[in-house]
Amino acid sequence: MRFHPFVDLLLLICFFKTDASGIAVEQDTYPTKPGDHKLSISVGGIERIYLLHLPFSYDHKRQLPLVIVLHGGGGNGENIARMSKMSEKADKDGFITVYPYGSGRFRERLLTWNAGNCCGYALDHKIDDVSFIRVLIEELERNLRIDPKRIYAAGISNGGKMSYVLACKLSDKIAAIAPVAGSMEHPACNPSQPVSVIIFHGTDDEHILYEGGKPKKQADSHERVDSPVSFAVSYWVKNNKCSTRPTRKELGNVLIETHADGDRRTAVVLYTIKGGKHSWPGGTRGWIFGDEPTQEISATDLMWEFFKHHPKQ
């Protein structure tokens, strides 16, 4: 039965709404069509937003991996999607990607994560971002075909710090993490399961120093001292019971150190970018005045290759 064309148009408008970015958001049903979908859930009485990308190969018939990508301080889901190019990788290799939005005074702009010693609104208001990500994973598992053994998290800067928190607090859910230009600051990390870790960090990063210490450049008003990259490496090597003597390989300006043979086939890998700054290797600048990323490697390609080989056992 067909309605009048005008009524059809009204029904279509009611079913779809389009935000300022042009991303369609389905109403009253969960999206299953490939592409980008901006959605929200309530966590602790607070509306939390996320950008979901379903790859071209998604058909709701087989389980796919899930990669959670966390934006940096002051960013949002669309920002990190552009910077990391993770959706393009998802379309090519067949996995689901989700870009959660942090919190802030503005609904979708200038957002942060509560990640131990940083940052901004989320830290000031003690936002429970761990609960948000847990609820988000459970929401996606209910509505999509997610492989529970292949759930991963990546993030840059404040989002990189948050990925360490997730490894500490959600090790029952997350198989591996990939912090980019972040530091591990969670004071009470006690994961119930081993978590594989791949780290990307530049030696000339002035926002989160490779050797740790007070930032040389900082947008956040909180005084802080960041831990060195070596602290995160040594913690996860010990926690995962990996080999303490890494294999080393150099590719141009990139040093790769791999600690293998961990419990439940876990590993810890560090990519040190000599001269690298506060950016996503192989990606784009986070904003017009952001640091230029190296194009010698693609963090997105490398972390996905790492993720593929480190599911939960």
Backbone as CSV, one residue per row, in Angstrom:
resi,resn,N_x,N_y,N_z,CA_x,CA_y,CA_z,C_x,C_y,C_z
1,MET,0.841,-1.200,0.000,0.000,0.000,0.000,0.872,1.244,0.000
2,ARG,0.566,2.196,-0.885,1.351,3.417,-0.975,0.542,4.576,-0.425
3,PHE,1.236,5.473,0.297,0.626,6.698,0.761,0.815,7.780,-0.298
4,HIS,0.229,8.919,-0.026,0.460,10.081,-0.878,1.949,10.409,-0.837
5,PRO,2.539,10.876,-1.960,3.967,11.187,-1.982,4.410,12.123,-0.855
6,PHE,3.565,13.099,-0.498,3.924,14.020,0.576,4.003,13.286,1.916
7,VAL,3.085,12.337,2.123,3.104,11.547,3.350,4.349,10.661,3.368
8,ASP,4.699,10.095,2.192,5.924,9.296,2.107,7.131,10.112,2.527
9,LEU,7.180,11.371,2.069,8.305,12.241,2.410,8.365,12.495,3.906
10,LEU,7.209,12.734,4.519,7.173,12.958,5.970,7.652,11.732,6.727
11,LEU,7.231,10.540,6.273,7.674,9.308,6.916,9.180,9.142,6.796
12,LEU,9.730,9.492,5.625,11.168,9.375,5.415,11.913,10.322,6.340
13,ILE,11.418,11.556,6.495,12.050,12.530,7.381,12.004,12.048,8.814
14,CYS,10.899,11.427,9.208,10.776,10.918,10.573,11.742,9.762,10.826
15,PHE,11.997,8.991,9.774,12.856,7.809,9.959,14.334,8.177,9.970
16,PHE,14.712,9.178,9.190,16.104,9.612,9.120,16.194,11.073,9.561
17,LYS,17.256,11.378,10.320,17.589,12.777,10.524,19.051,12.941,10.156
18,THR,19.447,14.091,9.682,20.810,14.319,9.257,21.393,15.441,10.080
19,ASP,22.568,15.203,10.684,23.179,16.241,11.502,23.944,17.192,10.598
20,ALA,24.614,18.173,11.211,25.303,19.213,10.453,26.406,18.648,9.576
21,SER,26.945,17.493,9.932,28.029,16.899,9.148,27.507,16.142,7.937
22,GLY,26.185,15.964,7.850,25.612,15.225,6.735,25.535,13.739,6.960
23,ILE,25.853,13.258,8.166,25.804,11.832,8.470,24.383,11.459,8.860
24,ALA,23.809,10.493,8.169,22.441,10.073,8.462,22.405,9.242,9.735
25,VAL,21.378,9.481,10.551,21.212,8.739,11.794,19.822,8.119,11.805
26,GLU,19.742,6.793,11.811,18.459,6.113,11.825,17.761,6.297,13.164
27,GLN,16.466,6.419,13.119,15.669,6.555,14.326,14.815,5.307,14.522
28,ASP,14.677,4.865,15.754,13.798,3.761,16.125,14.235,2.413,15.553
29,THR,15.428,2.326,15.043,15.966,1.050,14.592,17.466,1.150,14.607
30,TYR,18.155,-0.003,14.731,19.610,0.056,14.760,20.142,-0.086,13.346
31,PRO,21.127,0.716,12.966,21.611,0.687,11.580,22.330,-0.609,11.241
32,THR,22.095,-1.088,10.038,22.798,-2.268,9.544,23.369,-2.021,8.151
33,LYS,23.142,-0.838,7.596,23.670,-0.529,6.274,25.101,-0.012,6.390
34,PRO,25.964,-0.358,5.454,27.335,0.152,5.468,27.371,1.679,5.450
35,GLY,28.412,2.240,6.074,28.571,3.686,6.105,28.647,4.221,7.521
36,ASP,28.520,5.531,7.645,28.630,6.217,8.925,27.261,6.496,9.535
37,HIS,27.164,6.290,10.838,25.914,6.495,11.561,26.233,7.145,12.907
38,LYS,25.687,8.309,13.146,25.897,8.973,14.435,24.745,8.605,15.367
39,LEU,25.077,8.030,16.524,24.096,7.493,17.456,24.401,7.969,18.869
40,SER,23.514,7.654,19.792,23.752,8.014,21.185,23.134,6.975,22.114
41,ILE,23.693,6.891,23.313,23.157,6.038,24.361,23.210,6.809,25.671
42,SER,22.393,6.387,26.622,22.395,7.010,27.944,23.231,6.155,28.890
43,VAL,24.194,6.800,29.543,25.062,6.117,30.505,25.083,6.950,31.782
44,GLY,24.537,6.383,32.854,24.484,7.124,34.106,23.650,8.391,34.006
45,GLY,22.628,8.356,33.169,21.760,9.520,33.001,22.329,10.586,32.088
46,ILE,23.467,10.315,31.448,24.101,11.277,30.548,24.053,10.731,29.124
47,GLU,23.648,11.550,28.174,23.651,11.136,26.781,25.080,11.130,26.257
48,ARG,25.505,9.984,25.722,26.837,9.869,25.141,26.713,9.556,23.652
49,ILE,27.529,10.208,22.864,27.447,10.129,21.412,28.565,9.248,20.876
50,TYR,28.289,8.577,19.777,29.341,7.829,19.093,29.053,7.777,17.604
51,LEU,30.125,7.710,16.838,30.039,7.584,15.384,30.401,6.151,15.014
52,LEU,29.461,5.448,14.415,29.643,4.052,14.038,29.895,3.956,12.543
53,HIS,30.916,3.192,12.165,31.169,2.942,10.743,31.067,1.447,10.472
54,LEU,30.125,1.075,9.614,29.970,-0.308,9.180,30.619,-0.459,7.807
55,PRO,31.497,-1.453,7.638,32.202,-1.601,6.360,31.284,-2.088,5.252
56,PHE,31.769,-1.948,4.031,30.985,-2.378,2.872,30.618,-3.852,2.945
57,SER,31.458,-4.651,3.604,31.243,-6.094,3.661,30.264,-6.515,4.750
58,TYR,29.758,-5.563,5.543,28.884,-5.951,6.657,27.546,-6.471,6.141
59,ASP,27.155,-7.671,6.615,25.885,-8.256,6.156,25.058,-8.863,7.291
60,HIS,25.509,-8.685,8.527,24.807,-9.183,9.713,24.728,-10.708,9.759
61,LYS,25.550,-11.383,8.950,25.529,-12.844,8.932,26.746,-13.459,9.601
62,ARG,27.848,-12.720,9.627,29.060,-13.259,10.243,29.652,-12.238,11.205
63,GLN,30.329,-12.736,12.203,30.926,-11.875,13.213,32.147,-11.152,12.643
64,LEU,32.255,-9.862,12.995,33.397,-9.063,12.568,34.106,-8.483,13.786
65,PRO,35.408,-8.192,13.643,36.121,-7.516,14.724,35.587,-6.096,14.926
66,LEU,35.849,-5.551,16.115,35.466,-4.170,16.447,36.706,-3.409,16.870
67,VAL,36.926,-2.242,16.260,38.019,-1.357,16.657,37.423,-0.056,17.175
68,ILE,37.721,0.249,18.444,37.283,1.490,19.090,38.410,2.500,18.951
69,VAL,38.123,3.682,18.395,39.162,4.687,18.173,38.800,5.952,18.951
70,LEU,39.700,6.382,19.842,39.444,7.485,20.767,40.179,8.752,20.336
71,HIS,39.437,9.831,20.212,40.021,11.109,19.793,40.903,11.708,20.891
72,GLY,41.695,12.683,20.514,42.524,13.400,21.471,41.749,14.498,22.177
73,GLY,42.396,15.153,23.140,41.754,16.237,23.871,41.360,17.375,22.947
74,GLY,40.108,17.814,23.046,39.602,18.876,22.189,39.027,18.391,20.872
75,GLY,39.101,17.085,20.623,38.588,16.548,19.368,37.209,15.955,19.509
76,ASN,36.827,15.147,18.520,35.570,14.395,18.566,35.689,13.204,17.614
77,GLY,34.603,12.460,17.465,34.650,11.253,16.664,34.994,11.488,15.211
78,GLU,34.400,12.513,14.608,34.664,12.798,13.204,36.115,13.212,12.995
79,ASN,36.648,13.955,13.961,38.029,14.419,13.891,39.015,13.257,13.834
80,ILE,38.862,12.281,14.721,39.799,11.154,14.752,39.550,10.203,13.587
81,ALA,38.328,10.143,13.089,38.066,9.324,11.905,38.851,9.867,10.708
82,ARG,38.847,11.191,10.544,39.612,11.807,9.455,41.111,11.620,9.668
83,MET,41.565,11.861,10.895,42.990,11.825,11.192,43.574,10.432,10.994
84,SER,42.877,9.414,11.469,43.407,8.050,11.457,43.146,7.300,10.152
85,LYS,42.130,7.705,9.406,41.697,6.997,8.191,41.316,5.549,8.496
86,MET,40.800,5.335,9.710,40.476,3.971,10.117,39.267,3.408,9.366
87,SER,38.330,4.261,8.998,37.154,3.762,8.267,37.537,3.208,6.903
88,GLU,38.496,3.872,6.240,38.963,3.369,4.953,39.601,1.991,5.127
89,LYS,40.355,1.835,6.210,40.970,0.534,6.496,39.904,-0.507,6.804
90,ALA,38.869,-0.102,7.538,37.773,-1.012,7.875,37.054,-1.505,6.621
91,ASP,36.842,-0.605,5.665,36.191,-0.996,4.419,37.047,-1.979,3.632
92,LYS,38.344,-1.765,3.652,39.252,-2.618,2.886,39.407,-4.000,3.512
93,ASP,39.511,-4.043,4.867,39.835,-5.304,5.535,38.654,-5.940,6.272
94,GLY,37.521,-5.264,6.334,36.316,-5.893,6.852,36.209,-5.966,8.357
95,PHE,36.198,-4.814,9.024,35.918,-4.790,10.456,35.061,-3.568,10.780
96,ILE,34.440,-3.593,11.936,33.571,-2.506,12.384,34.396,-1.506,13.187
97,THR,34.144,-0.225,12.966,34.858,0.819,13.690,33.857,1.709,14.406
98,VAL,34.209,2.114,15.620,33.366,3.057,16.347,34.247,4.152,16.940
99,TYR,33.769,5.382,16.832,34.485,6.550,17.330,33.647,7.211,18.431
100,PRO,33.876,6.866,19.684,33.109,7.483,20.763,33.489,8.959,20.933
101,TYR,32.546,9.732,21.434,32.776,11.146,21.733,33.011,11.294,23.237
102,GLY,34.035,12.066,23.607,34.262,12.383,25.007,33.189,13.337,25.511
103,SER,33.478,14.063,26.567,32.495,14.984,27.135,33.089,16.383,27.261
104,GLY,32.201,17.373,27.347,32.629,18.753,27.460,31.440,19.678,27.613
105,ARG,31.721,20.949,27.694,30.641,21.937,27.828,29.799,22.017,26.565
106,PHE,30.396,21.703,25.441,29.670,21.674,24.181,29.394,20.217,23.818
107,ARG,28.258,19.970,23.266,27.788,18.601,23.051,28.723,17.785,22.170
108,GLU,29.272,18.401,21.119,30.057,17.636,20.153,31.399,18.271,19.815
109,ARG,31.833,19.260,20.583,33.085,19.936,20.277,33.907,20.108,21.547
110,LEU,35.238,20.181,21.379,36.169,20.420,22.486,35.944,19.408,23.612
111,LEU,36.040,18.138,23.265,35.714,17.062,24.183,36.976,16.393,24.731
112,THR,36.865,15.819,25.933,38.017,15.167,26.567,37.596,13.861,27.234
113,TRP,38.629,13.088,27.648,38.447,11.833,28.378,39.038,11.960,29.773
114,ASN,38.437,11.272,30.727,38.970,11.218,32.090,39.964,10.058,32.150
115,ALA,41.240,10.387,31.940,42.253,9.341,31.746,43.382,9.412,32.772
116,GLY,43.057,9.653,34.014,44.070,9.626,35.065,44.572,10.996,35.437
117,ASN,45.405,11.605,34.577,45.920,12.945,34.872,45.520,13.950,33.797
118,CYS,44.568,13.584,32.967,44.193,14.429,31.837,42.864,13.918,31.274
119,CYS,41.952,14.743,30.900,42.105,16.159,30.595,40.779,16.913,30.819
120,GLY,40.893,18.227,30.994,39.797,19.166,30.915,38.522,18.816,31.646
121,TYR,37.401,19.000,30.941,36.062,18.821,31.503,35.871,17.430,32.091
122,ALA,36.294,16.410,31.374,36.079,15.026,31.829,36.801,14.763,33.145
123,LEU,38.013,15.294,33.282,38.772,15.125,34.523,38.148,15.934,35.652
124,ASP,37.781,17.180,35.365,37.183,18.052,36.378,35.893,17.471,36.940
125,HIS,35.092,16.873,36.074,33.774,16.381,36.483,33.762,14.878,36.780
126,LYS,34.957,14.285,36.806,35.085,12.864,37.164,34.142,11.983,36.337
127,ILE,34.104,12.237,35.033,33.242,11.478,34.125,33.689,10.017,34.092
128,ASP,32.735,9.115,34.183,33.043,7.681,34.175,33.083,7.183,32.729
129,ASP,34.206,7.410,32.080,34.335,7.012,30.678,34.511,5.508,30.515
130,VAL,35.003,4.831,31.534,35.119,3.376,31.460,33.739,2.745,31.342
131,SER,32.797,3.225,32.157,31.423,2.705,32.067,30.820,2.995,30.703
132,PHE,31.108,4.177,30.166,30.602,4.525,28.841,31.080,3.516,27.801
133,ILE,32.366,3.226,27.787,32.895,2.307,26.782,32.373,0.888,27.004
134,ARG,32.237,0.461,28.250,31.674,-0.873,28.509,30.238,-0.959,28.000
135,VAL,29.420,0.033,28.319,28.030,0.051,27.862,27.975,0.114,26.342
136,LEU,28.870,0.884,25.746,28.916,0.995,24.290,29.237,-0.361,23.654
137,ILE,30.227,-1.059,24.189,30.562,-2.390,23.658,29.367,-3.322,23.769
138,GLU,28.703,-3.313,24.909,27.540,-4.183,25.108,26.400,-3.813,24.165
139,GLU,26.220,-2.523,23.910,25.204,-2.060,22.961,25.500,-2.588,21.555
140,LEU,26.754,-2.487,21.153,27.138,-2.958,19.820,27.019,-4.476,19.711
141,GLU,27.378,-5.185,20.778,27.266,-6.646,20.771,25.814,-7.097,20.676
142,ARG,24.903,-6.349,21.267,23.470,-6.700,21.203,22.904,-6.506,19.810
143,ASN,23.380,-5.479,19.117,22.739,-5.071,17.875,23.488,-5.453,16.600
144,LEU,24.767,-5.767,16.736,25.572,-6.100,15.566,26.257,-7.445,15.773
145,ARG,26.844,-7.938,14.723,27.562,-9.211,14.794,29.021,-8.926,15.122
146,ILE,29.326,-8.811,16.417,30.670,-8.510,16.907,31.336,-9.800,17.384
147,ASP,32.588,-10.002,16.986,33.348,-11.133,17.496,33.892,-10.755,18.872
148,PRO,33.431,-11.385,19.949,33.845,-10.981,21.299,35.322,-11.209,21.583
149,LYS,35.989,-12.025,20.781,37.421,-12.263,20.978,38.287,-11.250,20.238
150,ARG,37.642,-10.406,19.429,38.413,-9.461,18.609,37.879,-8.040,18.768
151,ILE,37.949,-7.556,19.996,37.568,-6.175,20.308,38.839,-5.432,20.715
152,TYR,39.118,-4.316,20.044,40.374,-3.604,20.212,40.113,-2.112,20.446
153,ALA,41.101,-1.423,21.023,40.975,0.008,21.268,42.253,0.722,20.881
154,ALA,42.114,1.866,20.223,43.236,2.717,19.857,42.870,4.154,20.206
155,GLY,43.879,5.010,20.298,43.591,6.408,20.594,44.853,7.236,20.535
156,ILE,44.675,8.546,20.361,45.806,9.463,20.307,45.754,10.459,21.452
157,SER,46.920,10.765,22.023,47.055,11.790,23.054,46.178,11.467,24.262
158,ASN,45.220,12.323,24.604,44.273,12.047,25.688,43.538,10.725,25.426
159,GLY,43.248,10.440,24.156,42.638,9.163,23.787,43.597,8.001,23.922
160,GLY,44.899,8.248,23.701,45.898,7.218,23.923,46.006,6.871,25.401
161,LYS,45.986,7.895,26.244,45.960,7.676,27.694,44.732,6.855,28.084
162,MET,43.591,7.188,27.466,42.346,6.490,27.779,42.401,5.033,27.343
163,SER,43.113,4.742,26.269,43.206,3.347,25.829,43.943,2.505,26.868
164,TYR,44.938,3.097,27.541,45.606,2.384,28.638,44.627,2.117,29.782
165,VAL,43.788,3.087,30.091,42.784,2.901,31.153,41.852,1.744,30.800
166,LEU,41.446,1.678,29.533,40.558,0.594,29.112,41.240,-0.758,29.234
167,ALA,42.531,-0.824,28.911,43.264,-2.082,29.062,43.312,-2.504,30.532
168,CYS,43.420,-1.523,31.414,43.453,-1.811,32.850,42.089,-2.258,33.371
169,LYS,41.035,-1.584,32.917,39.701,-1.762,33.496,38.785,-2.684,32.708
170,LEU,39.042,-2.858,31.427,38.147,-3.666,30.590,38.909,-4.798,29.910
171,SER,39.870,-5.378,30.615,40.654,-6.465,30.012,39.808,-7.699,29.750
172,ASP,38.634,-7.798,30.362,37.720,-8.903,30.073,37.072,-8.744,28.702
173,LYS,37.094,-7.521,28.170,36.466,-7.233,26.880,37.486,-7.006,25.767
174,ILE,38.568,-6.312,26.097,39.483,-5.814,25.079,40.698,-6.718,24.939
175,ALA,40.984,-7.116,23.709,42.087,-8.043,23.444,43.416,-7.320,23.298
176,ALA,43.401,-6.114,22.712,44.646,-5.378,22.472,44.346,-3.890,22.363
177,ILE,45.372,-3.076,22.655,45.234,-1.627,22.528,46.389,-1.075,21.696
178,ALA,46.179,0.140,21.162,47.200,0.798,20.350,47.242,2.287,20.689
179,PRO,47.959,2.665,21.755,48.093,4.086,22.089,49.044,4.788,21.119
180,VAL,48.634,5.967,20.657,49.463,6.813,19.793,49.718,8.119,20.540
181,ALA,50.987,8.441,20.773,51.353,9.700,21.432,50.615,9.880,22.755
182,GLY,50.488,8.798,23.505,49.837,8.851,24.819,50.756,8.295,25.878
183,SER,50.388,8.472,27.141,51.181,7.908,28.242,50.251,7.174,29.196
184,MET,50.807,6.226,29.905,50.028,5.428,30.846,50.080,6.080,32.213
185,GLU,48.928,6.541,32.699,48.876,7.265,33.966,47.888,6.683,34.959
186,HIS,47.310,5.523,34.636,46.309,4.954,35.536,46.998,4.406,36.783
187,PRO,46.697,4.947,37.961,47.457,4.597,39.168,47.148,3.220,39.747
188,ALA,46.005,2.646,39.391,45.609,1.362,39.991,45.264,0.374,38.899
189,CYS,46.248,0.063,38.069,46.018,-0.849,36.954,46.162,-2.280,37.440
190,ASN,45.085,-3.035,37.335,45.103,-4.421,37.783,44.222,-5.253,36.858
191,PRO,44.658,-5.433,35.599,43.820,-6.152,34.636,43.607,-7.607,35.033
192,SER,42.414,-8.101,34.760,42.099,-9.494,35.089,42.636,-10.463,34.049
193,GLN,42.973,-9.934,32.856,43.506,-10.763,31.770,44.637,-10.020,31.073
194,PRO,45.562,-10.732,30.449,46.613,-10.046,29.697,46.035,-9.332,28.479
195,VAL,46.653,-8.232,28.095,46.208,-7.427,26.954,47.427,-7.106,26.098
196,SER,47.367,-7.422,24.832,48.465,-7.074,23.935,48.485,-5.565,23.695
197,VAL,49.697,-5.021,23.507,49.854,-3.565,23.403,50.826,-3.242,22.270
198,ILE,50.429,-2.321,21.384,51.327,-1.770,20.375,51.320,-0.251,20.549
199,ILE,52.499,0.343,20.688,52.642,1.757,21.047,53.360,2.504,19.931
200,PHE,52.887,3.717,19.624,53.540,4.601,18.660,53.832,5.932,19.359
201,HIS,55.105,6.356,19.332,55.443,7.611,20.010,56.677,8.234,19.372
202,GLY,56.628,9.538,19.159,57.744,10.271,18.580,58.686,10.821,19.636
203,THR,59.971,10.837,19.332,60.955,11.312,20.307,60.899,12.825,20.509
204,ASP,60.319,13.560,19.550,60.238,15.021,19.657,58.827,15.503,19.986
205,ASP,58.029,14.636,20.544,56.672,15.014,20.978,56.787,16.001,22.140
206,GLU,56.213,17.185,21.977,56.299,18.218,23.012,55.057,18.284,23.892
207,HIS,54.010,17.558,23.522,52.775,17.543,24.302,52.788,16.427,25.348
208,ILE,53.254,15.267,24.957,53.456,14.144,25.883,54.852,13.620,25.596
209,LEU,55.808,13.975,26.444,57.217,13.729,26.172,57.547,12.231,26.176
210,TYR,58.378,11.847,25.223,58.800,10.451,25.114,59.469,9.977,26.397
211,GLU,60.286,10.817,26.990,60.998,10.482,28.229,60.205,10.851,29.477
212,GLY,58.986,11.365,29.311,58.156,11.752,30.453,58.487,13.149,30.959
213,GLY,57.674,13.624,31.909,57.888,14.947,32.485,56.764,15.912,32.156
214,LYS,57.000,17.189,32.497,56.001,18.218,32.228,55.962,18.542,30.738
215,PRO,54.769,18.684,30.173,54.671,18.997,28.745,55.333,20.329,28.416
216,LYS,55.955,20.407,27.241,56.495,21.676,26.757,55.396,22.516,26.114
217,LYS,54.392,21.835,25.575,53.219,22.487,25.006,51.990,21.851,25.616
218,GLN,51.012,22.674,25.992,49.853,22.134,26.695,48.646,23.038,26.525
219,ALA,47.526,22.461,26.086,46.277,23.213,25.994,45.456,23.062,27.266
220,ASP,45.596,21.910,27.929,44.863,21.637,29.162,45.442,22.461,30.307
221,SER,44.579,22.962,31.180,45.018,23.843,32.269,45.562,23.087,33.479
222,HIS,45.390,21.773,33.539,45.841,21.010,34.694,47.360,20.837,34.693
223,GLU,47.958,21.066,35.840,49.378,20.759,35.999,49.550,19.242,36.005
224,ARG,50.531,18.759,35.240,50.717,17.316,35.221,52.157,16.961,34.870
225,VAL,52.543,15.766,35.261,53.822,15.185,34.882,53.515,13.812,34.301
226,ASP,53.853,13.612,33.044,53.547,12.355,32.366,54.646,11.323,32.583
227,SER,54.239,10.071,32.601,55.191,8.967,32.704,55.893,8.757,31.361
228,PRO,57.120,8.252,31.368,57.810,7.965,30.103,57.191,6.779,29.384
229,VAL,57.450,6.679,28.102,56.964,5.548,27.319,57.482,4.237,27.892
230,SER,58.703,4.251,28.384,59.315,3.035,28.925,58.531,2.464,30.096
231,PHE,57.833,3.323,30.846,57.035,2.842,31.972,55.909,1.932,31.476
232,ALA,55.197,2.370,30.444,54.103,1.563,29.892,54.629,0.255,29.317
233,VAL,55.746,0.327,28.601,56.317,-0.885,28.013,56.677,-1.891,29.100
234,SER,57.398,-1.425,30.131,57.839,-2.347,31.193,56.652,-2.910,31.969
235,TYR,55.617,-2.077,32.180,54.440,-2.575,32.910,53.776,-3.715,32.154
236,TRP,53.510,-3.522,30.858,52.754,-4.531,30.112,53.603,-5.746,29.772
237,VAL,54.909,-5.563,29.624,55.793,-6.714,29.444,55.724,-7.610,30.678
238,LYS,55.789,-6.986,31.856,55.715,-7.747,33.102,54.338,-8.359,33.294
239,ASN,53.283,-7.574,33.066,51.921,-8.062,33.269,51.606,-9.234,32.340
240,ASN,52.051,-9.138,31.092,51.749,-10.170,30.105,52.748,-11.327,30.117
241,LYS,53.805,-11.172,30.926,54.856,-12.191,31.016,55.528,-12.416,29.666
242,CYS,55.802,-11.303,28.988,56.491,-11.363,27.703,58.001,-11.459,27.909
243,SER,58.711,-11.735,26.841,60.162,-11.733,26.875,60.668,-10.339,27.243
244,THR,61.583,-10.276,28.205,62.103,-8.969,28.642,63.164,-8.427,27.692
245,ARG,63.695,-9.285,26.834,64.699,-8.852,25.859,64.040,-8.779,24.480
246,PRO,63.784,-7.564,24.004,63.050,-7.433,22.741,63.926,-7.713,21.525
247,THR,63.266,-8.086,20.447,63.931,-8.081,19.146,63.830,-6.667,18.602
248,ARG,64.888,-6.199,17.946,64.931,-4.819,17.453,65.102,-4.787,15.939
249,LYS,64.424,-3.818,15.337,64.504,-3.641,13.892,64.382,-2.158,13.584
250,GLU,65.178,-1.674,12.646,65.109,-0.259,12.251,64.668,-0.140,10.805
251,LEU,63.711,0.772,10.582,63.240,1.092,9.240,63.303,2.604,9.086
252,GLY,64.365,3.093,8.466,64.524,4.537,8.336,64.643,5.195,9.699
253,ASN,63.702,6.068,10.008,63.701,6.781,11.281,62.836,6.103,12.341
254,VAL,62.484,4.859,12.101,61.593,4.154,13.018,62.323,2.954,13.632
255,LEU,62.304,2.895,14.954,62.855,1.757,15.687,61.706,0.915,16.210
256,ILE,61.733,-0.390,15.935,60.668,-1.304,16.353,61.251,-2.281,17.368
257,GLU,60.651,-2.317,18.549,61.079,-3.235,19.602,59.909,-4.133,19.982
258,THR,60.116,-5.427,19.836,59.038,-6.405,20.024,59.339,-7.340,21.185
259,HIS,58.429,-7.339,22.155,58.484,-8.279,23.279,57.408,-9.332,23.025
260,ALA,57.819,-10.517,22.644,56.864,-11.566,22.252,56.720,-12.620,23.344
261,ASP,55.999,-13.691,22.992,55.877,-14.890,23.831,55.227,-14.615,25.182
262,GLY,54.238,-13.734,25.198,53.524,-13.444,26.437,52.469,-14.482,26.755
263,ASP,51.910,-14.359,27.947,50.829,-15.229,28.373,49.665,-15.112,27.399
264,ARG,49.065,-16.229,27.032,47.944,-16.295,26.086,48.302,-15.627,24.751
265,ARG,49.553,-15.809,24.334,50.055,-15.336,23.038,50.032,-13.817,22.898
266,THR,50.137,-13.111,24.009,50.167,-11.646,23.958,51.562,-11.156,23.598
267,ALA,51.644,-9.890,23.224,52.914,-9.259,22.885,52.844,-7.777,23.215
268,VAL,54.015,-7.164,23.328,54.125,-5.712,23.515,55.119,-5.209,22.477
269,VAL,54.695,-4.253,21.658,55.541,-3.720,20.590,55.597,-2.197,20.704
270,LEU,56.800,-1.641,20.594,56.993,-0.193,20.637,57.571,0.289,19.313
271,TYR,56.861,1.233,18.673,57.371,1.932,17.495,57.837,3.312,17.943
272,THR,59.143,3.522,17.941,59.722,4.822,18.281,60.043,5.565,16.993
273,ILE,59.413,6.740,16.809,59.635,7.529,15.599,60.662,8.601,15.922
274,LYS,61.867,8.445,15.422,62.936,9.405,15.699,62.603,10.747,15.052
275,GLY,62.521,11.792,15.887,62.137,13.108,15.395,60.640,13.281,15.250
276,GLY,59.876,12.237,15.544,58.420,12.302,15.414,57.792,13.206,16.453
277,LYS,56.709,13.840,16.090,56.029,14.773,16.989,54.676,14.224,17.422
278,HIS,53.777,15.116,17.855,52.497,14.720,18.439,51.479,14.515,17.319
279,SER,51.489,13.332,16.723,50.649,13.100,15.547,50.442,11.609,15.331
280,TRP,49.546,11.299,14.400,49.196,9.917,14.057,50.009,9.512,12.832
281,PRO,51.026,8.670,12.968,51.856,8.298,11.820,51.040,7.767,10.648
282,GLY,51.301,8.343,9.482,50.584,7.916,8.282,49.229,8.563,8.117
283,GLY,48.802,9.341,9.115,47.495,9.995,9.059,47.601,11.443,8.638
284,THR,46.651,12.241,9.092,46.645,13.671,8.785,46.746,14.476,10.071
285,ARG,46.995,15.760,9.958,47.018,16.637,11.125,45.659,16.647,11.809
286,GLY,45.681,16.753,13.141,44.426,16.835,13.866,43.712,18.145,13.666
287,TRP,44.489,19.210,13.461,43.919,20.533,13.171,44.958,21.320,12.398
288,ILE,44.588,22.503,11.935,45.418,23.244,10.995,46.817,23.538,11.533
289,PHE,46.931,23.748,12.857,48.233,24.042,13.456,48.864,22.807,14.120
290,GLY,48.287,21.646,13.888,48.801,20.424,14.488,50.119,19.986,13.863
291,ASP,50.832,19.102,14.554,52.104,18.594,14.053,51.887,17.727,12.817
292,GLU,52.827,17.818,11.898,52.764,17.025,10.676,53.195,15.589,10.977
293,PRO,52.370,14.602,10.661,52.744,13.209,10.947,53.765,12.668,9.946
294,THR,54.607,11.776,10.419,55.496,11.073,9.507,54.685,10.203,8.556
295,GLN,55.184,10.050,7.338,54.547,9.164,6.364,55.423,7.936,6.091
296,GLU,56.450,7.752,6.934,57.313,6.570,6.771,56.574,5.285,7.118
297,ILE,55.627,5.390,8.055,54.825,4.228,8.446,53.373,4.670,8.565
298,SER,52.488,3.706,8.551,51.073,3.956,8.804,50.698,3.262,10.106
299,ALA,50.434,4.044,11.147,50.022,3.458,12.420,48.743,2.645,12.252
300,THR,47.828,3.133,11.422,46.562,2.425,11.196,46.799,1.042,10.600
301,ASP,47.623,0.965,9.570,47.909,-0.329,8.948,48.620,-1.261,9.926
302,LEU,49.592,-0.724,10.648,50.398,-1.559,11.544,49.597,-2.047,12.740
303,MET,48.768,-1.175,13.311,47.996,-1.620,14.474,46.944,-2.652,14.064
304,TRP,46.355,-2.481,12.888,45.378,-3.477,12.458,46.057,-4.823,12.227
305,GLU,47.244,-4.831,11.624,47.974,-6.076,11.422,48.280,-6.729,12.775
306,PHE,48.647,-5.905,13.761,48.909,-6.392,15.116,47.635,-6.943,15.745
307,PHE,46.549,-6.204,15.620,45.267,-6.655,16.174,44.876,-8.023,15.605
308,LYS,45.017,-8.175,14.281,44.614,-9.428,13.638,45.308,-10.642,14.253
309,HIS,46.530,-10.446,14.685,47.321,-11.564,15.201,47.238,-11.705,16.715
310,HIS,46.433,-10.826,17.370,46.354,-10.891,18.836,44.910,-10.795,19.330
311,PRO,44.090,-11.786,18.943,42.740,-11.873,19.526,42.846,-12.462,20.932
312,LYS,41.745,-12.433,21.650,41.708,-13.155,22.932,41.783,-14.651,22.660
313,GLN,42.491,-15.355,23.523,42.640,-16.804,23.349,41.532,-17.513,24.111
